[in-house]
Structure formats: structure tokens, C-alpha cells
Amino acid sequence: AECNRVDELKEIHNKALALQLYAKQAKNVEAERRATEVRLRAERRVGMLLLDLKRTPPKKRNEACVNGGVIQPLDVTRAPSEYAASLEAAQISRQTGHRWQQLAKVPEAEFEPAIADPTVTPSTAEMLRRGGKTEKPSMPVKRMEPDALAIWGELRDVEKITSRRSPN
């Protein structure tokens, strides 16, 4: 919330994403949720900052300027807008920037309960799909019991061992 630079927030986002993936590999659901929350908050804050930046309207490439009856080629050396410069400096694609701006438009009163909902794994896509609404999605995420996962893993190991043996 205190960051005011897109590149700093992108760095926080990347670190949170890495922690989220490590927690997922370690099967630490609580740590994964907390890292996901940090990542989503960073995405939302970047979106807020991007919404405030000035943009220049895009010009067509084949457009020409008429000056006193003489057609001159368009000057393509103009400086990029604050928005484009920030995206480029932080290495954020325009599509990702747009998604994060949509996330920033979700009202705070709807964003917080959606993150705190224990039945759904929070994600940018889920927040945008819900539109920030706190009602549960049509198909809730079902978690497997740890014992069931362990048994399934052992069965996969047995399958691998037996598949290597010859039928004789």
C-alpha cells in the first residue's frame, strides 16, 4: 500500500509469486494463500498506479500530416507516454497492465472479503470473473485430504514399478 512506483511493486509481485510456487511445492496451503494475497495486493496497487498515469492517444502508422498542402510523413520519434514508459520499465505487457487495472477497479468492500474467502483460492482471474462480488462461484474448489493424496502418490509409485517389469 505504501509503494508508489510500478517497478517496486512488480518486484514485490515477482517475489510473492516465487513464494507462492515454493509453498505450493511444499504443500503448505496456508503459506501459499498468504503469498497469493500479497501478490494480488501488489497487482491491485500496480493497477491503481497505472490508472493514474497519463496516456497519449495512439496514432496510425500510415497517417500523414498535411502542412500547407505538402504531405509529410508522421513523426514516429515522439516520446512514449508515462503509461507506456512505466509498463516498459517494469517489463509488464499491455494485456497484464489492463488486467491489473481491472483488478484495481474492484471496490475495496468487495476485494477484501473475496481474498478472505477460505473456499476459493484467490487469483486475478477469479477476482475478475466474480467482478469483486463475494458470493461463491458455481463450482467451489475441492481440496483433497492429505491422507488421500499420500495414498494416491503411493499407488502411482507402485504403478511405475510394476510397469517396468516384464509380463513374464
N, C-alpha and C positions, 0 to 999 in steps of 0.2 A: 504493500500500500504506500510505502514511503518512496519507492523508486520513481524517478521522473524521466528516465532515459530508456528508450526502447532496447538498446544494446545490453544494458544491465539486466533488464527483465528477461531478455532472450537467454542470457547466461544462466539466470536462476531457473528458467523453464527447462533448459537442457540438463542441468544438474538434477532437478526434480524428476525428469523423465528417466535419467540413468538410475536414480534411487528406486523409482517405481519398478523398473525392469529387474534390478537386483532383488528387490523384495519379492517380486513375482517368482523368480527362480528359486528363492529360498522358501517359497510357500508361506511367507509371512503376510497374511491378509491385512492385518492392522497397519503395518508399515507401508504396504502398498497403497492402502486408502489414504493415508496421511500424505504420502508423496504425490499421489494423484491430486489431492486437494491443493497442495502447493502449486503444482503445475497448472491447474485450472485457474487459480487466482492470478498467476503470472500471465497467462493467456488473456484473461479478462482485463487486467491492468494495461497490457500492451494494446489491446483493442480500444480502451478508453483514450490512451495517448494518441493512437492513430486517428481516432475520430476528430481530435482537436487540431491536427496538422493541416496546413494549407496545401491545396492541390491546384495544379494548373490544368485547364481542360486539354485533353489530347488533341493534337492537330493531325489531319490526314497526311500521309506521306506524299501523295501526289498533288497536294494542294499548292497552288502558286499564288503569289501576291501580285496584284496589279498596281503598278506605281506609274501614274502619268501615261497610261497606255502601253507601258512596257511590262511584259510578264517576267517576273523574277522568280527563281527557284526559292522554295521555302528555306529559311534559316534553320537547320537542324542542330545547330550548336548551342541552342538555348540551355540554360541550366535546369536540372531536374527540380521538381517541387520539393518542399520539405518532406512531404509524404513519401515520394519515390526515393529520396535520398536516405530517409530513415529505414525503409524496407531494404534498400541495397546494403547499407552499412551493417544492419543486423542479419543479413542473409535470410530474409523472410520472403517467401513468394507472395505474389499479389493475392492468390487464392487463399493462402493461410492468413494473410492480413485481413482479408474480408471476413473469413470465418471468425477470427478473434474479435473483429468489430461487431459482428452479430452477437457474439457471446457477451460483449460489453453492454449491449442494449437490453439484455435480460435484467429486469428490475432486481434490486438487492433483496427485496422482500420475497422474491421467488427463487433467487440464486442460492441463498444460504440454506433453506430447507431442502432444496434439491441435492446439494452437496452432502447434507447430513443424513439423507435417506439411507438406512442400512440395507434396504432390499435391492438397491440398484447400484452397480458400480458406476461412479461418476465419470463422465467423459464429455468432451466437447460436443461430439455428435449427439449424445443422449440429451445434453442440455439444449441444443438447438432443435432436436426432434420434439422435445417436450415444449419448447418455447418458454422455458423457465417455469412452467406450471409444476405444482408439487404433487399432482395426482400420480398414481403408479402407472407405469406403462402397461400395455396389454399383455406382454409376456415378461414376467419378472425373471430375474436371473436366479437360477437354482444352483446352489453350492453343493458339491459332493462332500460327503462325510470323509474325514481323514482316514478312517479305517477302510472305507470302500476304495479310496484312492490307493492305499497301501496294497490291498488285496489285488486290485486291478494291475498294479505295477508288477507284483509277483507273478501273476498269470501271464503277463507279457514276457517276463523273463523265461518262464517255463516254455512258452511258445517258441521263443528264439532258440532255446537249447534243443528242443525236440525237432525243430525244422532243419537243423544242421545235421542230424543223424540220418543215416540211410534207412530205408524201409526194411532192409534185411536185418 
